[in-house]
Amino acid sequence: MSESLMMGLTIFVLAMFAGFEVITKVPPTLHTPLMSGANAISGIAIIGALLVTGGGNTTLNIILGVVAVTFATINVVGGFLVTDRMLNMFKKKDEK
C-alpha cells in the first residue's frame, strides 16, 4: 500500500471514532437542530468529493469520490427533510 493511502485511511478511521464520540454525547432534544446546522458541513463535503472525483487520477479516486458525493448528498437531503418536518411541528394548525 502506498504511504498516502495509508495516511488517508488512518485519518478516516480516526475521524469515524471522533464523530461517533461527538454524536453519542448529544442529547436527543438537541439532535434535530444540530442536524439542520450540519447541512452546511455536508455541502462542503460534497464540494470536496467533487474535486476528488474530478481529478480522476486513478479509478480508486473516482470510485471513492462518487461514493462520497452520494453519501454527502443523502445526508444533505435527509437533513433538509428533518428540518422541514421539525419546522412544520411549530406551525399553527388551521381549525376547520
Helices and strands as residue ranges (DSSP letters): H 3-24, H 28-37, H 39-55, H 59-89
